[in-house]
Amino acid sequence: MPLQTAIPYMMIRGGSSKGVYFNAGDLPAEQQTRHAVLKHVMGAYGDPRQIDGLGGADPLTSKIGIVSLSDRDDCQINFEFIQALVGEDRLDETPNCGNLLAGAGAFALESSLIEADGDEVEIAVFMVNSGKRCDLFFPVEAGLPVYAGDTVIDGVMGTSASVMCRYHDLQGSSTGSVLPTGNVCNDFDGVQVTCVDNGMPVVCLRAENFGLTGQESPDELN
């Protein structure tokens, strides 16, 4: 009996994140076993450096995308996102990730889950985490993704081909309401706060309430 099991994967940058993508059929079906495998793949079992794994010791590079063919009439593939928490022995399957979602179509084509023709493809994706749909649009050549292009995004050096995402009915997908508190603005201990749920729950605050300008670099904020 082999001591190790080979599992195919792809490492893809999606948006401003990078993740490890799997075909759902290549992973164990039983959840506890699947979690154990994925934690070891990422090195996500307490080591903040994730040396014994593919995680990059940063939340933006410690992500997992699981792709499968969809049996829904309105979608071609399913995409499930999992965050491997840096320095912790656990995985978070709660949130969506629009960044890794952008790479799901490339994985589906590269792994021959689906086919494409022409010079642009549209792929309807069912987002397992939220139960919502997103359509991906990106250039292809000879049935495979085109990666070179002139699109620039914040947080990523260089340029690449664009991936356009068209989301459907995301409002309130996590809490049931676009404004989870029922108010446009709330006052918590003298600090004005706006809570929005439109794809991902977000808390908006005024930088000046914390002695900031909004022009600080990530290193300064962290």
trRosetta pair geometry for C-beta under 8 A, 3 or more apart (Angstrom, degrees):
i j d omega theta_ij theta_ji phi_ij phi_ji
2 5 6.7 125 97 -76 122 57
7 22 6.9 -13 158 -127 114 118
7 26 5.4 125 -156 152 84 111
7 27 7.0 57 -150 -87 134 62
7 37 7.3 94 -36 177 163 129
7 41 7.5 -66 69 -94 137 129
8 22 7.5 131 91 -135 66 71
8 23 6.9 18 81 17 110 108
8 26 5.6 -102 45 -132 87 163
8 111 7.6 132 130 -124 133 116
9 20 5.3 -2 177 -175 135 95
9 21 6.3 147 -167 72 76 49
9 22 5.4 -38 -108 -84 87 75
9 26 8.0 -159 -66 100 67 147
9 41 7.6 131 -57 -162 161 136
9 54 8.0 -118 110 -36 153 173
10 20 7.5 154 78 -157 39 51
10 21 4.7 -19 62 58 90 106
10 107 5.5 -177 55 -117 139 95
10 110 6.4 83 -90 96 160 142
10 111 7.1 -125 -22 -54 131 109
11 18 6.8 22 179 175 90 102
11 19 7.4 -170 -146 97 58 30
11 20 5.8 -28 -96 -99 71 64
11 21 7.6 177 -87 14 20 82
11 54 7.1 -142 -91 -174 118 130
12 18 7.2 -174 97 -150 34 66
12 19 6.6 -20 63 62 74 73
12 21 5.6 10 15 -11 115 128
12 65 7.6 -47 53 36 115 139
12 100 7.9 108 86 -142 101 72
12 103 4.0 148 123 -171 130 140
12 106 6.0 158 -142 85 146 128
12 107 6.1 -113 -16 -61 154 98
13 17 7.1 168 -154 94 65 38
13 18 4.6 -37 -99 -97 72 84
13 103 6.8 168 94 -78 27 135
13 156 7.3 119 169 -127 139 133
14 17 5.9 -15 69 70 77 87
14 18 7.5 145 21 -102 63 32
14 19 6.6 -25 19 21 109 108
14 65 7.6 75 -4 -48 148 150
14 97 7.9 95 92 130 129 105
14 99 4.7 126 107 153 89 63
14 100 4.5 123 57 -114 142 28
14 101 6.7 154 164 49 147 36
14 102 4.1 152 -167 65 98 89
14 103 3.2 -107 -71 -18 111 104
14 104 7.5 36 -102 -21 150 63
14 163 7.6 -50 -146 51 80 156
15 98 6.4 70 -43 112 159 79
15 99 3.2 -112 56 -128 127 78
15 100 7.5 -73 27 -32 107 34
15 102 5.0 119 -36 23 88 143
15 103 8.0 -108 2 -27 71 93
15 153 6.6 -109 -157 135 60 165
15 156 7.9 -165 155 -35 39 138
15 163 8.0 -93 -60 60 70 120
16 60 6.5 -59 129 -150 81 129
16 99 5.7 -85 46 -117 60 133
16 153 6.3 -131 -63 124 91 122
16 154 7.0 -22 -83 91 136 65
16 155 3.9 30 -137 93 128 137
16 156 5.6 -138 -112 -41 70 102
17 60 4.7 -137 -114 -166 77 74
17 61 7.0 -169 -163 -73 69 44
17 63 5.6 29 164 12 129 151
17 97 6.8 -56 48 178 163 124
17 99 3.8 94 21 124 112 146
17 100 5.8 -56 90 -51 128 80
18 56 6.8 53 73 -11 120 146
18 60 6.9 60 21 140 74 78
18 61 4.8 8 59 -119 104 78
18 63 7.2 149 88 41 38 107
19 61 7.7 -164 -74 -151 49 39
19 63 3.6 -65 -99 92 112 96
19 64 5.9 -171 -173 -80 112 16
19 65 5.2 95 114 -12 138 98
19 97 7.9 105 -51 113 151 153
19 99 8.0 129 -17 110 118 99
19 100 4.6 14 11 -112 151 120
19 103 7.0 173 49 56 104 146
20 41 6.5 -163 115 144 164 123
20 42 6.9 -150 20 -84 140 87
20 54 5.3 80 -67 104 137 145
20 63 7.4 168 22 91 66 53
20 64 5.5 -24 67 -112 88 70
20 65 7.3 -179 87 28 39 72
21 64 7.7 147 -90 -167 34 53
21 65 4.4 -20 -106 72 81 104
21 66 7.5 172 -156 -81 59 27
21 67 6.2 14 -173 -4 106 114
21 100 7.8 168 -80 -169 96 104
21 103 6.6 -133 -60 121 138 116
21 104 7.4 171 -129 -108 131 55
21 107 4.4 -110 148 -106 156 149
22 26 5.7 -131 -174 67 98 112
22 27 5.5 67 143 -45 145 115
22 64 7.2 -5 5 -171 106 98
22 65 7.3 168 24 89 63 55
22 66 5.2 -17 67 -112 95 72
22 67 7.2 171 85 25 43 73
23 26 4.6 81 70 -2 91 107
23 27 7.8 -178 89 -9 52 85
23 66 7.9 60 173 -161 8 66
23 67 6.2 -49 -107 74 49 82
23 68 6.7 100 -168 -90 65 66
23 111 5.8 -170 -63 161 116 154
23 113 6.9 177 -116 -73 109 118
24 27 6.0 -65 -159 33 41 108
24 66 5.1 79 -82 170 82 104
24 67 6.7 -140 -23 80 87 29
24 68 3.8 -31 22 -61 128 119
24 78 7.4 3 -24 79 146 114
24 80 7.4 78 -87 21 116 122
25 68 6.6 120 -27 -116 84 103
27 34 5.2 61 158 -129 113 103
27 37 6.6 175 -149 84 89 146
27 38 7.6 17 -139 -59 131 99
27 66 6.8 -47 4 -129 149 122
28 33 4.1 -79 126 108 159 115
28 34 4.6 -149 70 -69 92 72
28 37 6.0 145 8 -9 114 142
29 34 7.3 -106 107 -52 3 120
30 33 4.5 59 81 20 102 112
30 34 6.5 178 84 -16 48 90
31 34 5.5 -57 -143 38 31 113
31 35 6.2 33 159 -21 67 104
32 35 5.8 -51 -149 33 29 112
32 36 6.6 30 152 -19 62 105
33 36 5.7 -54 -150 35 34 112
33 37 6.4 34 152 -19 66 105
34 37 5.7 -56 -151 36 32 111
34 38 6.2 25 156 -15 67 109
35 38 5.9 -59 -143 40 30 107
35 39 6.2 31 159 -21 66 107
35 91 5.8 -146 -141 22 94 132
36 39 6.0 -54 -146 34 27 110
36 40 6.6 21 157 -12 62 108
37 40 6.1 -66 -155 40 28 106
37 41 6.2 32 150 -24 67 107
38 41 5.3 -48 -143 32 35 116
38 42 6.3 18 162 -5 66 108
38 44 7.6 -18 128 44 75 123
38 64 5.9 8 -158 -100 122 166
38 82 6.5 -3 169 108 155 154
38 84 7.1 -149 147 -84 98 113
38 91 6.2 33 102 -78 127 151
39 42 6.3 -66 -147 47 27 98
39 44 4.7 -107 -145 74 69 88
39 45 5.0 83 159 -62 117 93
39 84 6.9 154 -114 -133 56 110
39 89 7.0 44 -157 -161 141 63
39 90 7.8 -30 -102 -105 125 13
39 91 6.4 -119 -73 -43 89 106
40 43 7.4 34 -164 -74 31 36
40 45 7.0 10 -80 -24 57 129
40 52 7.8 -50 -160 128 68 101
40 53 6.6 -165 166 -96 35 110
41 53 6.0 85 128 -148 28 99
41 54 5.9 -22 158 17 75 112
41 64 7.8 87 89 -101 129 123
42 50 6.4 -53 154 -148 69 125
42 53 4.6 40 129 164 21 136
42 54 5.8 -64 -112 57 46 78
42 55 4.0 60 -179 -45 84 107
42 62 6.0 88 -171 -157 124 82
42 64 6.8 -86 -62 -57 130 111
42 84 4.0 -88 135 -135 166 173
43 47 5.7 -63 165 65 98 121
43 49 7.8 -61 143 98 139 57
43 50 3.5 122 92 -161 125 70
43 51 6.2 167 -150 51 150 32
43 52 4.8 144 -114 75 104 56
43 53 2.2 -153 -28 24 84 121
43 54 7.0 169 -2 24 99 38
43 55 4.9 -127 53 30 97 107
44 50 6.5 0 -68 -110 59 108
44 53 6.6 -130 -17 119 61 172
44 55 5.8 103 -57 -38 90 153
44 62 6.6 118 -82 -172 117 117
44 84 3.7 -125 -67 -175 156 110
44 85 6.4 107 -162 53 118 52
44 86 7.4 -83 -119 -92 91 34
44 88 7.2 -1 -177 76 88 62
44 89 7.2 141 141 -125 66 35
44 90 7.6 -89 147 56 109 23
44 91 6.7 87 112 -75 146 79
45 89 4.6 38 -153 -121 54 88
46 87 6.8 8 -164 -175 34 41
46 88 6.8 2 -92 -153 47 14
46 89 4.7 -2 -49 -57 86 97
47 50 5.7 149 97 -73 101 33
47 51 6.2 -87 152 20 145 82
47 52 6.7 90 31 28 162 93
47 53 7.9 151 64 15 125 115
47 87 7.3 -95 108 -107 19 46
48 57 6.4 65 149 -142 62 93
48 86 5.8 59 -144 161 65 89
48 87 3.6 16 -91 -86 85 97
49 57 5.0 -14 -144 -97 39 130
50 53 4.9 -76 -177 65 87 108
50 54 7.7 -50 156 72 119 25
50 55 3.5 -87 -170 78 159 108
50 56 6.8 -14 71 12 139 9
50 57 5.0 -156 26 -65 104 69
50 62 6.6 -161 -63 -105 163 115
50 84 7.9 89 -111 124 136 129
50 86 6.8 -76 -37 -129 118 81
55 61 6.7 120 -171 116 56 79
55 62 4.0 33 -148 -116 108 90
55 84 5.5 -114 -91 96 131 138
55 86 6.9 175 162 -98 136 82
56 60 7.6 -49 73 82 127 69
56 61 2.9 -20 43 113 134 135
56 62 6.1 -134 40 -54 68 72
57 61 7.4 1 44 74 47 115
57 62 7.3 122 -29 -58 10 119
57 86 6.1 93 -156 -141 39 125
58 61 4.8 54 64 27 97 99
58 62 6.4 175 75 -13 40 100
58 86 6.6 20 -92 -72 8 153
59 62 5.8 -68 -126 42 27 107
59 63 7.8 58 169 -54 55 94
59 83 7.0 3 -156 -160 89 115
59 85 7.9 -5 -106 -130 89 49
59 86 6.0 -102 -65 -7 63 119
60 63 7.4 -38 -177 -19 26 118
60 99 7.9 -36 -148 106 83 169
62 83 7.1 60 106 -169 88 67
62 84 4.5 -112 163 74 95 96
62 85 7.4 124 123 -94 137 6
62 86 5.3 171 -2 -64 167 90
63 81 7.1 -26 -170 -162 104 93
63 82 7.4 149 -165 82 58 54
63 83 6.0 -31 -111 -111 75 59
63 84 6.9 -154 -84 18 23 85
63 97 6.2 157 -153 -168 138 174
63 99 7.7 74 80 86 176 113
63 100 5.3 -143 140 -62 136 139
64 81 7.2 137 81 -163 62 47
64 82 4.1 -16 65 64 113 100
64 83 7.6 -155 24 -73 83 16
64 84 6.2 84 -20 -30 107 101
64 91 7.6 -23 25 -143 136 124
64 100 8.0 46 88 -154 19 162
65 79 6.3 -25 -164 -161 99 95
65 80 7.4 144 -160 76 49 51
65 81 6.1 -20 -104 -104 68 65
65 82 7.9 -167 -73 25 26 75
65 97 7.8 -114 -84 70 95 125
65 100 4.6 -168 -67 166 119 121
65 101 7.7 175 -122 -76 126 36
65 103 6.6 179 8 81 169 106
65 104 5.9 -141 178 -87 137 86
65 107 6.9 176 105 -7 128 161
66 79 7.3 141 75 -158 52 45
66 80 4.3 -17 61 61 105 102
66 81 7.9 -159 22 -70 78 22
66 82 7.0 44 -12 -5 109 110
66 128 7.9 -29 76 23 102 149
67 77 5.7 -4 -167 177 96 127
67 78 6.9 157 -154 81 45 59
67 79 5.7 -9 -101 -102 75 70
67 80 7.9 -160 -68 24 34 71
67 104 5.4 157 -94 -154 121 91
67 107 5.3 156 3 103 157 128
67 108 5.7 -132 169 -72 144 84
67 111 7.6 139 83 46 130 143
67 113 6.6 -118 132 -29 115 168
68 77 6.7 153 80 -161 34 77
68 78 4.8 -8 60 52 88 106
68 113 7.6 -164 -154 -141 25 139
69 76 7.4 -65 -144 165 67 58
69 77 6.2 -65 -113 -110 33 64
69 78 7.4 23 96 9 16 88
69 113 5.8 -167 -64 -174 84 103
69 114 7.4 140 -105 -59 89 91
70 75 4.2 -26 95 103 166 103
70 76 6.0 105 33 114 110 14
70 77 5.4 160 -18 -143 99 6
70 78 4.7 131 -84 -42 89 80
70 125 8.0 163 -36 -143 141 38
70 126 5.1 121 -116 11 142 124
72 75 4.4 36 74 36 120 99
72 78 8.0 113 4 -71 112 93
72 126 5.5 109 18 -60 147 144
74 124 6.1 -116 149 157 63 151
74 126 7.9 106 86 -73 85 101
74 133 6.5 -46 121 -106 117 154
75 78 7.1 80 128 -72 137 59
75 124 4.5 -133 -120 122 53 101
75 125 6.1 55 -152 -158 112 7
75 126 4.0 82 150 -37 178 95
75 133 6.1 -141 -78 -123 113 107
76 108 7.5 90 119 178 112 158
76 114 5.5 38 165 -94 127 153
76 123 5.5 -93 53 -157 135 77
76 124 5.2 115 1 56 85 78
76 125 7.3 -40 54 -77 80 49
77 104 6.5 -180 106 153 137 113
77 105 7.7 169 36 -97 144 56
77 108 5.0 -96 -69 -99 158 143
77 113 6.3 66 -101 126 120 139
77 114 6.5 -102 -53 -23 110 130
77 123 6.5 1 17 174 112 115
77 124 7.8 154 29 87 65 53
77 125 5.6 -22 74 -115 88 74
77 126 7.3 -156 101 26 41 78
78 125 7.4 117 -125 -166 18 69
78 126 4.8 -33 -108 70 69 103
78 128 5.5 60 180 -57 105 105
79 100 7.9 171 176 119 123 92
79 101 5.8 110 125 -122 156 76
79 104 4.3 -39 -101 -118 134 157
79 125 5.1 6 -2 -175 120 119
79 126 7.1 162 21 77 70 50
79 127 5.8 -29 69 -109 95 56
79 128 6.5 -152 85 0 39 92
80 93 7.3 -10 177 -150 105 103
80 128 3.9 -25 -88 49 85 141
80 129 6.4 125 -142 -43 63 81
81 93 7.6 149 91 -145 58 57
81 95 6.9 -61 98 96 127 69
81 96 6.0 102 30 -151 143 38
81 97 4.3 165 -150 18 153 104
81 100 5.7 131 -116 72 109 133
81 101 7.1 -54 -62 -58 124 83
81 127 7.8 -9 -5 -158 105 92
81 128 7.8 174 10 56 62 94
81 129 5.5 -39 42 -31 93 139
82 91 5.2 -3 -179 -179 112 120
82 92 7.0 149 -164 73 61 46
82 93 5.3 -24 -108 -94 83 75
83 91 6.8 151 77 -165 49 64
83 92 4.3 -15 61 60 104 102
83 93 7.9 -162 24 -69 72 30
83 95 6.6 28 -18 46 128 110
83 97 7.3 140 -67 -58 95 130
84 91 5.7 -33 -100 -109 58 82
85 88 3.9 -16 107 52 119 121
85 90 5.6 9 31 74 127 78
85 91 7.0 -168 -1 -104 86 27
85 92 6.0 81 -50 -16 105 106
92 95 6.7 26 132 12 114 92
93 129 6.6 -159 166 -110 70 99
94 129 6.9 86 157 -161 21 113
95 129 6.5 11 115 169 22 151
95 174 8.0 -9 -115 -98 63 135
95 200 6.4 40 -158 -129 107 99
96 101 7.0 5 177 -45 98 131
96 127 5.8 10 -120 -179 116 138
96 129 5.0 179 -80 78 65 133
96 130 5.2 -22 -59 -24 119 122
96 132 7.9 -30 -84 45 146 116
96 173 7.7 19 -21 107 133 141
96 199 6.5 -87 63 175 143 73
96 200 6.0 -120 57 -78 98 91
97 100 4.4 35 106 27 123 104
97 101 6.1 169 93 -21 63 87
98 101 5.2 -53 -142 35 34 122
98 102 6.7 46 157 -32 63 96
98 165 6.4 167 -161 89 102 174
98 199 7.0 24 -57 165 122 130
98 200 7.5 -96 -17 -31 107 127
99 102 6.1 -53 -167 18 30 112
99 103 7.8 12 145 -6 59 102
100 103 5.7 -57 -161 36 48 108
100 104 7.1 70 143 -47 69 89
101 104 5.5 -32 -159 -6 43 120
101 125 6.7 149 -165 112 98 158
101 127 6.8 -20 -112 -101 129 109
101 134 6.1 35 169 70 138 156
101 136 7.6 -162 147 -75 85 118
101 165 6.8 69 110 -118 118 139
102 105 7.7 -50 178 19 37 100
102 136 6.9 148 -135 -125 48 118
102 163 4.3 124 -166 96 100 143
102 165 6.2 -84 -91 -56 86 121
103 106 5.3 -54 -162 39 62 115
103 107 6.1 63 143 -23 82 102
103 163 7.7 -125 -67 -38 43 173
104 107 5.7 -55 -151 37 34 112
104 108 6.3 37 152 -23 67 105
104 123 7.8 -155 103 112 92 139
104 125 5.8 86 94 -121 142 144
104 136 7.0 -171 67 -38 92 156
105 108 5.6 -51 -147 32 34 113
105 109 6.6 26 157 -12 66 104
105 121 6.9 167 178 100 128 122
105 123 4.4 159 -116 40 111 150
105 125 7.2 -99 -63 -59 87 124
105 136 4.3 -147 -40 100 140 151
105 138 6.2 149 92 26 142 124
105 145 7.2 121 113 -85 90 121
105 163 7.1 168 42 -142 127 122
106 109 6.1 -60 -151 40 31 105
106 110 6.0 24 157 -15 68 114
106 138 7.4 -38 -62 82 88 156
106 145 4.3 -15 -120 -36 90 161
106 147 7.9 66 -128 -84 139 92
106 163 7.9 -78 -34 -90 107 137
107 110 5.8 -60 -137 43 28 107
107 111 5.8 7 169 -1 67 116
107 113 7.8 29 122 8 73 129
108 111 6.5 -67 -138 49 19 96
108 113 4.3 -79 -155 59 73 122
108 114 5.0 12 154 24 113 103
108 123 6.6 143 61 -149 149 153
109 112 7.6 30 -178 -75 31 32
109 113 7.6 -69 -56 44 23 81
109 114 6.5 -51 -82 72 59 80
109 115 7.5 95 -127 -122 78 26
109 116 5.8 -29 -111 3 123 119
109 121 7.3 148 -72 34 136 173
109 140 7.0 -143 -139 -118 164 125
109 143 6.8 -179 -165 157 110 70
109 144 5.8 151 141 -127 121 48
109 145 5.7 140 67 -34 141 87
110 144 6.7 69 -88 -141 67 96
110 145 6.9 -43 -50 10 96 109
112 115 7.6 13 -148 -73 64 76
114 123 7.0 137 77 -121 156 114
115 143 6.0 -36 -161 -147 78 117
116 121 3.9 -40 -138 -94 138 132
116 123 7.9 -63 -82 -63 120 103
116 140 4.8 -22 114 140 137 179
116 143 5.3 147 65 -142 73 58
116 144 7.9 165 55 -50 114 18
117 140 7.9 -153 -160 96 5 134
117 143 6.5 -15 -85 -85 52 81
118 121 7.2 150 68 -71 101 62
118 140 7.1 74 84 64 64 109
119 139 6.1 -21 163 -149 74 85
119 140 6.5 -175 -161 62 28 65
119 141 6.9 19 -127 -85 71 66
120 137 6.4 13 176 -171 112 87
120 138 7.0 -178 -149 96 76 22
120 139 5.5 -49 -97 -104 72 51
120 140 6.5 144 -111 17 17 84
121 136 7.8 10 105 104 90 89
121 137 7.3 -180 86 -140 48 46
121 138 6.4 -15 54 61 88 67
121 139 7.9 103 12 -161 77 10
121 140 4.9 51 -20 -18 109 133
122 135 5.9 -3 -172 -178 95 109
122 136 7.1 159 -154 80 45 50
122 137 5.4 -10 -101 -95 75 80
123 135 7.0 157 77 -157 41 58
123 136 4.6 -13 58 56 95 102
124 133 6.3 -11 -172 -168 92 113
124 134 7.9 160 -155 86 50 37
124 135 5.3 -26 -99 -101 64 80
125 133 6.8 147 78 -158 52 61
125 134 5.0 -20 63 67 105 83
125 135 7.2 170 15 -92 79 26
125 136 6.1 48 -16 -14 122 107
126 131 7.9 -17 -176 -149 92 35
126 132 7.9 167 -155 92 55 28
126 133 5.9 -34 -102 -100 55 75
127 130 5.0 8 109 43 118 94
127 131 7.1 -44 83 18 78 13
127 132 5.0 -5 48 65 117 73
127 133 6.9 -165 5 -88 87 20
127 134 6.0 57 -40 0 114 105
128 131 7.5 20 -163 -69 25 48
130 170 7.5 17 146 -134 154 77
130 173 4.4 22 -167 163 123 129
130 174 6.9 -63 -117 -67 103 71
130 199 7.9 -43 -93 -147 172 47
131 173 7.4 -176 56 -158 83 101
132 167 7.0 22 144 -167 129 92
132 168 6.2 -178 -178 75 93 78
132 169 6.1 -156 -135 82 107 84
132 170 5.7 72 -164 -96 166 66
132 173 5.4 -46 -37 -121 134 139
133 167 7.6 145 93 -157 54 50
133 168 4.4 1 70 42 96 127
133 169 7.6 49 36 39 87 97
134 165 5.4 -12 -177 -167 120 97
134 166 6.6 151 -163 75 64 46
134 167 5.0 -24 -106 -101 90 63
134 168 6.9 -157 -81 10 41 81
135 165 7.4 146 75 -159 49 46
135 166 4.3 -12 56 58 101 104
135 168 7.6 72 -13 -31 91 105
136 163 6.0 -20 -161 -174 100 101
136 164 7.2 141 -159 77 47 53
136 165 6.0 -16 -101 -101 66 67
137 163 7.2 150 73 -163 49 50
137 164 4.2 -15 59 60 105 104
137 165 7.9 -157 22 -66 77 27
137 166 7.2 49 -12 -10 110 105
138 145 6.2 5 117 -137 127 97
138 146 7.4 -164 153 49 91 81
138 161 6.2 89 -167 135 101 118
138 162 6.7 -158 -119 98 81 53
138 163 4.4 -21 -77 -108 122 72
138 164 7.1 175 -66 19 65 68
139 145 7.5 93 86 -162 59 58
139 146 4.1 -34 104 41 106 127
139 149 7.2 142 28 -78 134 128
139 161 5.4 -114 39 -157 109 134
139 162 7.9 75 -5 52 97 70
140 143 6.4 -6 166 -147 125 10
140 144 6.2 156 -157 75 89 24
140 145 5.9 -57 -105 -100 75 33
140 146 6.1 -164 -105 -14 18 87
141 144 6.5 -33 68 62 62 76
141 146 5.2 76 -5 -71 103 103
145 161 7.3 -177 170 69 91 150
146 149 6.9 93 125 -52 104 103
146 161 5.0 127 105 -78 85 157
147 160 6.0 -48 173 -157 68 102
147 161 5.6 -138 -159 11 17 114
148 160 6.8 -96 -127 -141 23 54
148 161 6.2 54 73 -41 25 93
149 159 6.2 -122 95 148 58 97
149 160 5.2 36 47 146 92 32
149 161 3.4 121 -18 -86 133 47
149 162 6.0 -123 130 -14 158 65
150 159 5.0 -12 -141 177 33 147
151 159 5.9 136 58 -163 39 85
151 160 5.9 -47 61 71 95 57
151 161 6.4 40 15 166 119 14
151 162 4.0 134 -65 -70 154 86
152 156 7.9 -174 -163 77 55 93
152 159 5.5 -51 -72 -102 73 84
153 156 5.2 35 73 34 91 116
156 160 7.9 -47 134 5 138 119
167 170 4.9 2 152 -36 131 125
167 199 6.3 -24 -164 -97 167 121
169 173 7.7 115 126 -76 71 103
170 173 5.2 -55 -165 -25 57 128
170 198 5.6 74 109 179 107 57
170 199 4.1 5 171 -73 143 76
171 178 4.6 -29 -162 -76 104 99
171 197 7.3 92 -168 103 49 77
171 198 5.4 -13 -104 -117 62 77
172 175 6.0 -94 -152 71 68 69
172 176 4.9 -13 179 153 113 14
172 177 4.7 60 -111 -37 117 8
172 178 5.4 -66 -49 -47 87 51
172 180 7.9 147 -120 -77 78 74
172 197 5.3 71 -105 100 38 117
172 198 7.8 7 -25 -88 43 51
173 197 6.8 -157 38 158 59 101
173 199 6.5 44 26 -100 131 27
174 197 5.2 -131 49 -153 96 122
174 200 7.4 56 -22 -137 139 29
174 201 5.1 -90 73 -40 149 103
175 180 4.2 -17 129 -105 161 114
175 197 4.6 -148 27 -61 110 168
175 201 6.4 86 -26 -90 117 117
176 180 7.7 94 56 -115 72 78
176 197 7.9 33 39 91 34 155
177 180 5.3 143 72 -94 103 42
177 182 7.2 -12 149 -75 161 58
177 197 6.4 87 83 47 51 126
178 196 6.5 -16 172 -152 71 72
178 197 6.0 -151 -137 62 27 74
178 198 5.8 31 -137 -71 87 92
179 182 6.0 119 114 -96 105 9
179 183 6.4 -159 164 57 128 24
179 184 6.4 -60 -121 -83 146 43
179 195 6.7 104 -158 82 58 79
179 196 6.8 -29 -95 -104 57 56
179 197 7.7 -156 -59 22 13 85
180 195 5.0 -67 46 123 102 126
180 196 8.0 -177 -1 -109 90 8
180 197 5.3 81 -47 -17 104 122
180 201 7.0 15 -28 -128 145 109
181 186 5.3 -44 131 -50 165 138
181 195 5.1 102 -10 42 107 128
183 186 5.2 113 78 -65 132 83
184 194 6.3 -21 164 -123 54 107
185 192 5.5 -12 -172 -166 113 102
185 193 7.2 138 -160 70 62 37
185 194 5.4 -43 -99 -79 63 88
186 192 7.3 146 77 -154 40 52
186 193 5.0 -31 68 67 92 91
186 194 7.3 151 17 -87 77 37
186 195 7.1 6 12 -3 126 101
187 190 6.7 14 -176 -97 99 15
187 191 7.1 144 -157 66 57 36
187 192 5.9 -29 -97 -94 69 60
187 193 7.5 156 -95 18 19 82
188 191 5.4 -32 70 62 79 91
188 193 5.4 8 10 2 113 132
191 205 6.6 -7 169 -141 113 110
191 206 7.7 -155 -162 38 79 94
191 209 5.1 103 -130 -179 93 150
192 205 7.4 143 86 -139 62 61
192 206 6.0 46 62 -9 104 115
192 209 7.2 -165 34 -60 75 146
193 203 6.1 -23 -164 -168 108 95
193 204 7.0 140 -163 72 54 56
193 205 5.8 -19 -107 -90 74 81
194 203 7.6 148 79 -161 47 46
194 204 4.3 -17 64 59 97 111
195 201 7.1 -9 -172 -166 93 91
195 202 7.4 163 -154 85 48 49
195 203 5.6 -18 -103 -105 75 69
195 204 7.6 -163 -75 19 27 77
196 201 7.4 160 88 -150 47 46
196 202 5.0 -14 63 60 93 97
196 204 6.6 35 1 -14 111 114
197 200 7.7 -131 -143 103 56 18
197 201 4.8 -15 -101 -96 86 72
197 202 7.6 173 -82 18 38 68
198 202 7.7 -39 35 16 82 113
205 209 6.1 -97 170 50 102 131
205 210 7.2 56 131 -19 130 118
206 209 4.7 95 77 -12 94 104
207 210 6.3 -78 -168 46 43 96
207 212 4.0 -96 -177 91 94 98
207 213 6.0 -7 131 112 140 6
207 214 4.1 -132 -31 -54 162 83
208 211 7.5 47 -163 -77 39 18
208 212 7.0 -117 -74 61 26 57
208 213 7.7 46 -79 -101 70 39
212 216 5.8 -65 -153 -14 110 130
212 221 7.7 39 -122 -102 144 92
213 216 6.7 130 50 -33 83 82
216 220 4.1 -123 -172 87 104 130
216 221 5.2 123 115 -53 127 88
217 220 4.8 99 53 4 75 102
217 221 7.2 -148 93 -3 40 87
218 221 5.8 -61 -147 40 34 108
218 222 6.0 19 161 -10 70 113
219 222 6.1 -63 -139 45 27 102
